[in-house]
Amino acid sequence: MENIYQPSLISENEDRTRSYNVNNLFFVAFLGGIIAITALGVQNAKWLKLEKKYIRILTILSGLLITGKLIMVYAIGQGILAIDENYIKVFGRIIAVAGFFIFFAFLNRPYKDHLAVGGQTESLWKPGFLACMISGFIEYLAMAFLLAL
């Protein structure tokens, strides 16, 4: 009879959802680029236990954005597009922000559900900074290679 007051639906081994603040992923996208938002966005989708088909869709859309950026850099570098090379950064930011809005569209509802059941958000400072640094390095190498062709 003493177990009657114990919660039956909540166990200590329950795998709870985790999340970053989805709104703050904008800064990661703007400062870090498309690779940074892809890495942290997919991680956040897994933490929020989004269905695998949606995670695959997010990964495919992010891959298309990354490929589109690389094609654009190559086309500008080869003179196929008559645009000054200084605009590559601007187009890269636009593509990354577009990636953020894609992730925001998929993650906003699960994030609100996460908060509704008392879920906490994790700090984005360290992983965001790290993702921005690594992403910036990878994108720099890729663009340098494509512009050198």
N, C-alpha and C positions, 0 to 999 in steps of 0.2 A: 503493500500500500504506500510505501514511502516514495516510490517512483511515479506516483500519479501526477505530481507537480513538475516533473521534468519535461521539457519541450520534446515532442516526438518528431518534429519535422526538421529540426536543426541538430546536426551532429558536429562534433569537434573536428572531424576529418573532412568536413564539407569544403569543397573547392570553390572558394568565392571568386567573384570577378575583381579585376584590378583595372585601373585606367589612369591615363594621363588626362589632364584637362584638355578636351578636344579643341577648345577655342585657342589654346596656346600653341597648338600644332601649326597655326598660321605663321608664327615667328620662325619656327623651324623650317617651314617651306620657303619663306621669303629670304632668310639668311643662309640656309644650308643647301637649298636646291631640291631637285626632284628625287635624287637618291636618298637624301636624308628624310624627306617626308614619306617616301615609300617604306624605308626601314622601320621608322617609328610608327607609321600608320598601320602597317601589317602586324607589328607587335601588339599594338593597342587593340586591333581587331581580334587577335587571338586571346588576349587577356579578357576582352568583353564576351568571349565565347560566341562570336559571330559564326554562322554556319559556314562550313568549308567552301561551299559553292560561291558565297559572297567574297570570301578571302581570295579565292581563285580569280574572281572577276576583278577585284581590286589589284591583284598582282598583274593580271593581263593588261588592264588599263594603264597601270604605272609603267609597265614594260613598253607599251605603245608610246607613252609620253617620252620616255627616255630615248627610245629609238627615233622618234620624231625630232627630238632636240639634236641628237647626233647627226641625223640627215641634214637638218638645217645648218648646223655648224660646217659640215662638209660642203654643202652647196654654197654657203657664203665664202668659205675658204677657197673654193675652186673658181669663184666668180660666176657660178651659175645663177645665183641671185645677186642682183646689183644692189647690195646693201652693204653699208660700211661695217667692218668687223667690230667696231665699238658697240654695235647694237646687239651683239651676241649675249651680253650680260642681261640686257633688258628682256630679250626673248626668253632667256633661261629663267628669269624671275617670273615671267608671265606663265610659262609652262609649269613651274613649281607651284604657283598659286592656284592654277587650274587643278593640279594634283591634290592640293589641300581641299578644294571644294568637292572633289570626287570623294575623298576620304570622309569629309564632313557629312556629306549626304548619306553615306553608308553607316557612319558611326554615331551620328547625333542621337537617334532614337535609343539604341542600346546604352549609350552613355547616360541619357536621362533616366532610363530604367535602373541603371547601376546606382545613380544618385538617389533615386526614389526609395530604394531598399536600404539606404544608409551606407552605401559604398563610399569609400574615401578616394581622393585622387592622389597620385604619387607625383613627386617633384619631377619636373622636366628639365631642370637646370643641367645636371651632369650628363644624362643621356642625350639631351638636346645639343649641348655643346660638343660632345664627342661625335655625334652623328653629323653635325655641321662641319667639323674639322675633317673627318674621314671623307665625307661626301665631297667637300670642296677639293680635297686632294685628288680623289678619283676623277671628278669632272675636269679638273685642271689637266691631268695627264691625258684624258680622252680627247679634250679639245686641242691640246698641244699636238697630239699625234695626228688628229684629223686636219688641223690647219697646216701641218708640215707636209702633207701629201701633195 
